[in-house]
Amino acid sequence: MKYEQKLHKVMQDIENLLLSKHNDYGSSNLLKHGLFGIVVRLSDKQARLDNLVGSGKTAKVSESVGDTLMDMAGYAIQALVLFFDSEPDWL
């Protein structure tokens, strides 16, 4: 599989994950704490990634390194979406 195909697949998977979580959590979840809330969640995911990669163990909650990276990418994308209207100079 070519790089472009892999990239497209990963981006589709992240989009599907975000839409699924948006359906579960609703619109107000990220708005409640804004960018600070996303930073906290990214920090949690970074700690999980550090632990998974450093220990070589599988997480007890069945979240793999790939799952964690997908979540981190998703939070970064949500930050861009959430603040695009209020901070158009970000992009």
The first five atom37 places (N, CA, C, CB, O) and aatype in JSON, in Angstrom:
{
  "aatype": [12, 11, 18, 6, 5, 11, 10, 8, 11, 19, 12, 5, 3, 9, 6, 2, 10, 10, 10, 15, 11, 8, 2, 3, 18, 7, 15, 15, 2, 10, 10, 11, 8, 7, 10, 13, 7, 9, 19, 19, 1, 10, 15, 3, 11, 5, 0, 1, 10, 3, 2, 10, 19, 7, 15, 7, 11, 16, 0, 11, 19, 15, 6, 15, 19, 7, 3, 16, 10, 12, 3, 12, 0, 7, 18, 0, 9, 5, 0, 10, 19, 10, 13, 13, 3, 15, 6, 14, 3, 17, 10],
  "atom_mask": [
    [1, 1, 1, 1, 1],
    [1, 1, 1, 1, 1],
    [1, 1, 1, 1, 1],
    [1, 1, 1, 1, 1],
    [1, 1, 1, 1, 1],
    [1, 1, 1, 1, 1],
    [1, 1, 1, 1, 1],
    [1, 1, 1, 1, 1],
    [1, 1, 1, 1, 1],
    [1, 1, 1, 1, 1],
    [1, 1, 1, 1, 1],
    [1, 1, 1, 1, 1],
    [1, 1, 1, 1, 1],
    [1, 1, 1, 1, 1],
    [1, 1, 1, 1, 1],
    [1, 1, 1, 1, 1],
    [1, 1, 1, 1, 1],
    [1, 1, 1, 1, 1],
    [1, 1, 1, 1, 1],
    [1, 1, 1, 1, 1],
    [1, 1, 1, 1, 1],
    [1, 1, 1, 1, 1],
    [1, 1, 1, 1, 1],
    [1, 1, 1, 1, 1],
    [1, 1, 1, 1, 1],
    [1, 1, 1, 0, 1],
    [1, 1, 1, 1, 1],
    [1, 1, 1, 1, 1],
    [1, 1, 1, 1, 1],
    [1, 1, 1, 1, 1],
    [1, 1, 1, 1, 1],
    [1, 1, 1, 1, 1],
    [1, 1, 1, 1, 1],
    [1, 1, 1, 0, 1],
    [1, 1, 1, 1, 1],
    [1, 1, 1, 1, 1],
    [1, 1, 1, 0, 1],
    [1, 1, 1, 1, 1],
    [1, 1, 1, 1, 1],
    [1, 1, 1, 1, 1],
    [1, 1, 1, 1, 1],
    [1, 1, 1, 1, 1],
    [1, 1, 1, 1, 1],
    [1, 1, 1, 1, 1],
    [1, 1, 1, 1, 1],
    [1, 1, 1, 1, 1],
    [1, 1, 1, 1, 1],
    [1, 1, 1, 1, 1],
    [1, 1, 1, 1, 1],
    [1, 1, 1, 1, 1],
    [1, 1, 1, 1, 1],
    [1, 1, 1, 1, 1],
    [1, 1, 1, 1, 1],
    [1, 1, 1, 0, 1],
    [1, 1, 1, 1, 1],
    [1, 1, 1, 0, 1],
    [1, 1, 1, 1, 1],
    [1, 1, 1, 1, 1],
    [1, 1, 1, 1, 1],
    [1, 1, 1, 1, 1],
    [1, 1, 1, 1, 1],
    [1, 1, 1, 1, 1],
    [1, 1, 1, 1, 1],
    [1, 1, 1, 1, 1],
    [1, 1, 1, 1, 1],
    [1, 1, 1, 0, 1],
    [1, 1, 1, 1, 1],
    [1, 1, 1, 1, 1],
    [1, 1, 1, 1, 1],
    [1, 1, 1, 1, 1],
    [1, 1, 1, 1, 1],
    [1, 1, 1, 1, 1],
    [1, 1, 1, 1, 1],
    [1, 1, 1, 0, 1],
    [1, 1, 1, 1, 1],
    [1, 1, 1, 1, 1],
    [1, 1, 1, 1, 1],
    [1, 1, 1, 1, 1],
    [1, 1, 1, 1, 1],
    [1, 1, 1, 1, 1],
    [1, 1, 1, 1, 1],
    [1, 1, 1, 1, 1],
    [1, 1, 1, 1, 1],
    [1, 1, 1, 1, 1],
    [1, 1, 1, 1, 1],
    [1, 1, 1, 1, 1],
    [1, 1, 1, 1, 1],
    [1, 1, 1, 1, 1],
    [1, 1, 1, 1, 1],
    [1, 1, 1, 1, 1],
    [1, 1, 1, 1, 1]
  ],
  "atom_positions": [
    [[0.85, -1.18, 0.0], [0.0, 0.0, 0.0], [0.9, 1.24, 0.0], [-0.97, 0.0, 1.24], [1.86, 1.33, 0.76]],
    [[0.56, 2.18, -0.85], [1.33, 3.42, -0.95], [1.06, 4.33, 0.24], [0.99, 4.15, -2.27], [0.04, 4.2, 0.93]],
    [[1.99, 5.26, 0.46], [1.86, 6.21, 1.57], [0.53, 6.95, 1.5], [3.01, 7.22, 1.55], [-0.16, 7.08, 2.52]],
    [[0.16, 7.42, 0.33], [-1.08, 8.19, 0.19], [-2.3, 7.36, 0.59], [-1.24, 8.68, -1.25], [-3.23, 7.88, 1.2]],
    [[-2.29, 6.08, 0.26], [-3.4, 5.2, 0.62], [-3.43, 4.96, 2.13], [-3.28, 3.85, -0.12], [-4.49, 4.95, 2.74]],
    [[-2.26, 4.79, 2.73], [-2.18, 4.61, 4.18], [-2.67, 5.86, 4.9], [-0.73, 4.28, 4.62], [-3.41, 5.78, 5.88]],
    [[-2.23, 7.02, 4.4], [-2.65, 8.29, 4.99], [-4.16, 8.45, 4.9], [-1.96, 9.45, 4.29], [-4.8, 8.83, 5.88]],
    [[-4.72, 8.16, 3.76], [-6.17, 8.26, 3.57], [-6.91, 7.33, 4.52], [-6.54, 7.93, 2.11], [-7.91, 7.73, 5.11]],
    [[-6.42, 6.11, 4.69], [-7.05, 5.14, 5.6], [-7.0, 5.63, 7.04], [-6.35, 3.76, 5.48], [-8.0, 5.57, 7.75]],
    [[-5.85, 6.12, 7.47], [-5.72, 6.62, 8.84], [-6.65, 7.81, 9.05], [-4.26, 7.03, 9.13], [-7.32, 7.89, 10.08]],
    [[-6.69, 8.73, 8.1], [-7.55, 9.9, 8.23], [-9.03, 9.5, 8.27], [-7.31, 10.88, 7.07], [-9.81, 10.07, 9.03]],
    [[-9.41, 8.52, 7.47], [-10.8, 8.02, 7.51], [-11.1, 7.4, 8.87], [-11.04, 6.98, 6.39], [-12.17, 7.63, 9.44]],
    [[-10.17, 6.62, 9.39], [-10.37, 5.99, 10.7], [-10.5, 7.03, 11.81], [-9.21, 5.04, 11.01], [-11.33, 6.88, 12.7]],
    [[-9.7, 8.08, 11.75], [-9.79, 9.15, 12.75], [-11.12, 9.87, 12.62], [-8.62, 10.15, 12.59], [-11.76, 10.18, 13.63]],
    [[-11.55, 10.16, 11.39], [-12.84, 10.81, 11.19], [-13.98, 9.95, 11.75], [-13.08, 11.09, 9.69], [-14.86, 10.47, 12.43]],
    [[-13.96, 8.67, 11.46], [-15.0, 7.77, 11.98], [-14.99, 7.73, 13.5], [-14.81, 6.36, 11.42], [-16.05, 7.73, 14.13]],
    [[-13.81, 7.69, 14.09], [-13.68, 7.7, 15.55], [-14.26, 8.98, 16.14], [-12.21, 7.54, 15.97], [-15.01, 8.94, 17.11]],
    [[-13.91, 10.12, 15.54], [-14.4, 11.41, 16.05], [-15.91, 11.52, 15.92], [-13.73, 12.56, 15.3], [-16.57, 11.99, 16.85]],
    [[-16.46, 11.09, 14.8], [-17.9, 11.15, 14.62], [-18.62, 10.23, 15.6], [-18.27, 10.78, 13.2], [-19.68, 10.58, 16.12]],
    [[-18.07, 9.06, 15.85], [-18.65, 8.12, 16.8], [-18.62, 8.69, 18.22], [-17.91, 6.79, 16.74], [-19.62, 8.62, 18.94]],
    [[-17.48, 9.26, 18.61], [-17.38, 9.83, 19.95], [-18.25, 11.07, 20.09], [-15.92, 10.19, 20.27], [-18.83, 11.32, 21.15]],
    [[-18.36, 11.86, 19.02], [-19.23, 13.03, 19.05], [-20.68, 12.6, 19.27], [-19.11, 13.85, 17.74], [-21.43, 13.24, 20.0]],
    [[-21.06, 11.52, 18.63], [-22.4, 10.98, 18.8], [-22.62, 10.53, 20.26], [-22.63, 9.79, 17.84], [-23.7, 10.75, 20.81]],
    [[-21.62, 9.92, 20.87], [-21.73, 9.43, 22.24], [-21.69, 10.56, 23.28], [-20.61, 8.45, 22.53], [-22.46, 10.55, 24.24]],
    [[-20.8, 11.54, 23.07], [-20.58, 12.58, 24.08], [-21.39, 13.84, 23.86], [-19.14, 12.93, 24.13], [-21.66, 14.58, 24.8]],
    [[-21.78, 14.1, 22.62], [-22.53, 15.31, 22.33], [-21.63, 16.49, 22.01], [0.0, 0.0, 0.0], [-20.4, 16.39, 22.03]],
    [[-22.26, 17.62, 21.73], [-21.54, 18.83, 21.32], [-20.93, 19.61, 22.46], [-22.46, 19.72, 20.56], [-19.9, 20.26, 22.28]],
    [[-21.53, 19.55, 23.62], [-21.09, 20.43, 24.71], [-19.9, 19.88, 25.5], [-22.23, 20.67, 25.65], [-19.33, 20.6, 26.31]],
    [[-19.54, 18.64, 25.27], [-18.48, 18.02, 26.07], [-17.17, 18.81, 26.0], [-18.24, 16.6, 25.6], [-16.59, 19.13, 27.04]],
    [[-16.69, 19.11, 24.81], [-15.42, 19.84, 24.69], [-15.59, 21.32, 24.95], [-14.83, 19.63, 23.31], [-14.65, 21.99, 25.39]],
    [[-16.78, 21.85, 24.67], [-17.0, 23.28, 24.91], [-16.97, 23.62, 26.39], [-18.33, 23.7, 24.31], [-16.67, 24.75, 26.77]],
    [[-17.28, 22.65, 27.23], [-17.34, 22.89, 28.67], [-16.02, 23.42, 29.23], [-17.74, 21.62, 29.39], [-16.01, 24.33, 30.05]],
    [[-14.91, 22.83, 28.78], [-13.6, 23.24, 29.3], [-12.68, 23.8, 28.23], [-12.94, 22.06, 29.97], [-11.56, 24.21, 28.53]],
    [[-13.14, 23.83, 27.0], [-12.4, 24.45, 25.92], [-11.03, 23.85, 25.68], [0.0, 0.0, 0.0], [-10.81, 22.66, 25.9]],
    [[-10.12, 24.7, 25.24], [-8.77, 24.24, 24.9], [-8.07, 23.63, 26.11], [-7.95, 25.41, 24.35], [-7.32, 22.66, 25.96]],
    [[-8.3, 24.17, 27.29], [-7.66, 23.62, 28.48], [-8.07, 22.16, 28.69], [-8.03, 24.46, 29.72], [-7.24, 21.33, 29.05]],
    [[-9.34, 21.85, 28.46], [-9.81, 20.48, 28.59], [-9.13, 19.55, 27.6], [0.0, 0.0, 0.0], [-8.8, 18.41, 27.93]],
    [[-8.92, 20.03, 26.38], [-8.24, 19.22, 25.37], [-6.78, 19.01, 25.77], [-8.32, 19.89, 23.99], [-6.25, 17.91, 25.6]],
    [[-6.15, 20.04, 26.3], [-4.76, 19.9, 26.77], [-4.67, 18.84, 27.87], [-4.23, 21.26, 27.28], [-3.74, 18.03, 27.87]],
    [[-5.62, 18.86, 28.79], [-5.62, 17.86, 29.87], [-5.79, 16.46, 29.29], [-6.75, 18.16, 30.88], [-5.07, 15.54, 29.68]],
    [[-6.71, 16.3, 28.37], [-6.93, 14.97, 27.76], [-5.71, 14.52, 26.97], [-8.16, 15.0, 26.84], [-5.34, 13.35, 27.01]],
    [[-5.07, 15.44, 26.26], [-3.85, 15.08, 25.55], [-2.74, 14.68, 26.52], [-3.38, 16.25, 24.69], [-1.96, 13.76, 26.24]],
    [[-2.68, 15.36, 27.65], [-1.69, 15.01, 28.67], [-1.94, 13.61, 29.22], [-1.72, 16.02, 29.82], [-0.99, 12.85, 29.42]],
    [[-3.2, 13.27, 29.45], [-3.55, 11.92, 29.9], [-3.13, 10.88, 28.87], [-5.07, 11.81, 30.16], [-2.56, 9.84, 29.21]],
    [[-3.4, 11.17, 27.6], [-3.03, 10.24, 26.53], [-1.51, 10.12, 26.4], [-3.64, 10.68, 25.19], [-0.99, 9.04, 26.12]],
    [[-0.8, 11.23, 26.61], [0.66, 11.19, 26.56], [1.21, 10.3, 27.68], [1.25, 12.61, 26.68], [2.15, 9.53, 27.47]],
    [[0.62, 10.41, 28.86], [1.04, 9.56, 29.99], [0.78, 8.09, 29.67], [0.3, 9.97, 31.28], [1.62, 7.24, 29.97]],
    [[-0.37, 7.8, 29.07], [-0.67, 6.41, 28.68], [0.33, 5.91, 27.64], [-2.12, 6.3, 28.13], [0.82, 4.78, 27.73]],
    [[0.64, 6.75, 26.66], [1.58, 6.37, 25.62], [2.97, 6.12, 26.2], [1.65, 7.46, 24.54], [3.62, 5.14, 25.86]],
    [[3.41, 7.01, 27.09], [4.7, 6.83, 27.76], [4.75, 5.49, 28.48], [4.97, 7.97, 28.75], [5.74, 4.76, 28.4]],
    [[3.67, 5.17, 29.18], [3.61, 3.93, 29.94], [3.59, 2.71, 29.01], [2.39, 3.92, 30.85], [4.3, 1.73, 29.25]],
    [[2.78, 2.76, 27.96], [2.69, 1.64, 27.03], [4.0, 1.38, 26.3], [1.59, 1.88, 26.01], [4.44, 0.24, 26.18]],
    [[4.62, 2.45, 25.82], [5.86, 2.3, 25.07], [7.02, 1.95, 26.0], [6.17, 3.59, 24.29], [7.86, 1.12, 25.67]],
    [[7.05, 2.59, 27.16], [8.14, 2.36, 28.11], [8.13, 0.98, 28.73], [0.0, 0.0, 0.0], [9.18, 0.39, 28.97]],
    [[6.93, 0.46, 29.0], [6.83, -0.82, 29.69], [6.7, -1.99, 28.73], [5.65, -0.8, 30.62], [7.03, -3.13, 29.09]],
    [[6.24, -1.72, 27.52], [6.02, -2.8, 26.57], [4.82, -3.66, 26.92], [0.0, 0.0, 0.0], [4.6, -4.69, 26.29]],
    [[4.03, -3.26, 27.9], [2.85, -4.01, 28.33], [1.62, -3.59, 27.53], [2.61, -3.83, 29.83], [1.6, -2.53, 26.9]],
    [[0.62, -4.42, 27.58], [-0.68, -4.08, 27.04], [-1.5, -3.45, 28.15], [-1.41, -5.33, 26.44], [-1.49, -3.94, 29.28]],
    [[-2.2, -2.4, 27.85], [-3.01, -1.71, 28.86], [-4.14, -2.61, 29.33], [-3.58, -0.39, 28.29], [-4.69, -3.4, 28.56]],
    [[-4.49, -2.5, 30.59], [-5.58, -3.29, 31.16], [-6.94, -2.88, 30.62], [-5.57, -3.17, 32.66], [-7.88, -3.66, 30.66]],
    [[-7.05, -1.66, 30.11], [-8.32, -1.21, 29.54], [-8.37, -1.48, 28.04], [-8.53, 0.28, 29.81], [-9.23, -0.93, 27.34]],
    [[-7.48, -2.3, 27.56], [-7.46, -2.72, 26.15], [-7.28, -1.56, 25.18], [-8.73, -3.44, 25.81], [-7.87, -1.55, 24.1]],
    [[-6.49, -0.6, 25.54], [-6.18, 0.51, 24.63], [-4.74, 0.34, 24.17], [-6.39, 1.91, 25.33], [-3.8, 0.4, 24.97]],
    [[-4.57, 0.12, 22.88], [-3.25, -0.12, 22.31], [-2.51, 1.2, 22.06], [-3.37, -0.92, 21.01], [-3.08, 2.28, 22.21]],
    [[-1.26, 1.09, 21.67], [-0.5, 2.26, 21.27], [-1.21, 2.94, 20.1], [0.97, 1.87, 20.87], [-1.34, 4.17, 20.08]],
    [[-1.68, 2.16, 19.14], [-2.41, 2.73, 18.0], [-3.67, 3.46, 18.41], [0.0, 0.0, 0.0], [-3.95, 4.55, 17.9]],
    [[-4.44, 2.87, 19.35], [-5.65, 3.53, 19.85], [-5.3, 4.86, 20.5], [-6.38, 2.61, 20.85], [-5.99, 5.86, 20.3]],
    [[-4.24, 4.86, 21.28], [-3.82, 6.08, 21.99], [-3.4, 7.15, 21.0], [-2.68, 5.77, 22.96], [-3.76, 8.31, 21.16]],
    [[-2.64, 6.77, 19.98], [-2.22, 7.74, 18.97], [-3.42, 8.28, 18.19], [-1.21, 7.1, 18.0], [-3.46, 9.46, 17.86]],
    [[-4.39, 7.41, 17.9], [-5.61, 7.87, 17.22], [-6.34, 8.89, 18.07], [-6.55, 6.67, 16.9], [-6.81, 9.91, 17.56]],
    [[-6.45, 8.63, 19.37], [-7.11, 9.58, 20.26], [-6.37, 10.91, 20.3], [-7.22, 8.99, 21.67], [-6.99, 11.97, 20.28]],
    [[-5.04, 10.85, 20.36], [-4.25, 12.08, 20.4], [-4.44, 12.9, 19.13], [-2.76, 11.76, 20.6], [-4.62, 14.11, 19.18]],
    [[-4.42, 12.22, 17.98], [-4.66, 12.92, 16.71], [-6.06, 13.51, 16.69], [-4.46, 11.95, 15.52], [-6.26, 14.63, 16.22]],
    [[-7.02, 12.75, 17.21], [-8.4, 13.22, 17.26], [-8.55, 14.46, 18.11], [0.0, 0.0, 0.0], [-9.24, 15.41, 17.73]],
    [[-7.9, 14.47, 19.28], [-7.99, 15.66, 20.14], [-7.35, 16.88, 19.46], [-7.31, 15.4, 21.49], [-7.87, 17.99, 19.58]],
    [[-6.24, 16.68, 18.76], [-5.61, 17.8, 18.06], [-6.54, 18.34, 16.97], [-4.25, 17.36, 17.45], [-6.67, 19.55, 16.81]],
    [[-7.17, 17.45, 16.24], [-8.11, 17.87, 15.19], [-9.31, 18.59, 15.8], [-8.59, 16.66, 14.37], [-9.76, 19.6, 15.27]],
    [[-9.83, 18.07, 16.91], [-10.96, 18.72, 17.57], [-10.59, 20.12, 18.04], [-11.45, 17.88, 18.76], [-11.41, 21.03, 17.98]],
    [[-9.36, 20.3, 18.51], [-8.93, 21.63, 18.93], [-8.96, 22.58, 17.74], [-7.51, 21.58, 19.55], [-9.41, 23.72, 17.87]],
    [[-8.48, 22.12, 16.6], [-8.51, 22.97, 15.41], [-9.94, 23.3, 14.99], [-7.78, 22.28, 14.26], [-10.23, 24.44, 14.65]],
    [[-10.81, 22.3, 15.01], [-12.21, 22.52, 14.63], [-12.9, 23.44, 15.62], [-12.96, 21.18, 14.55], [-13.61, 24.38, 15.23]],
    [[-12.7, 23.18, 16.9], [-13.36, 23.93, 17.96], [-12.99, 25.41, 17.93], [-13.01, 23.35, 19.31], [-13.84, 26.26, 18.16]],
    [[-11.74, 25.72, 17.64], [-11.27, 27.08, 17.73], [-11.05, 27.75, 16.39], [-10.02, 27.12, 18.51], [-10.55, 28.88, 16.33]],
    [[-11.4, 27.08, 15.31], [-11.23, 27.66, 13.98], [-12.01, 28.95, 13.83], [-11.65, 26.67, 12.91], [-11.49, 29.94, 13.31]],
    [[-13.26, 28.95, 14.28], [-14.09, 30.15, 14.12], [-13.62, 31.3, 15.0], [-15.54, 29.83, 14.44], [-13.67, 32.46, 14.59]],
    [[-13.17, 30.97, 16.22], [-12.78, 32.04, 17.14], [-11.34, 32.5, 16.91], [-12.96, 31.58, 18.57], [-10.98, 33.62, 17.27]],
    [[-10.52, 31.64, 16.31], [-9.11, 31.98, 16.09], [-8.73, 31.62, 14.65], [-8.19, 31.24, 17.1], [-7.92, 30.71, 14.45]],
    [[-9.28, 32.31, 13.65], [-9.01, 31.93, 12.25], [-7.54, 32.05, 11.85], [-9.85, 32.78, 11.33], [-7.14, 31.46, 10.85]],
    [[-6.75, 32.79, 12.61], [-5.33, 32.94, 12.25], [-4.52, 31.7, 12.6], [-4.74, 34.15, 12.97], [-3.34, 31.61, 12.23]],
    [[-5.12, 30.73, 13.3], [-4.41, 29.49, 13.63], [-3.98, 28.75, 12.38], [-5.27, 28.59, 14.5], [-2.93, 28.12, 12.36]],
    [[-4.81, 28.83, 11.34], [-4.54, 28.02, 10.14], [-3.93, 28.85, 9.04], [-5.8, 27.38, 9.64], [-3.64, 28.32, 7.97]]
  ]
}
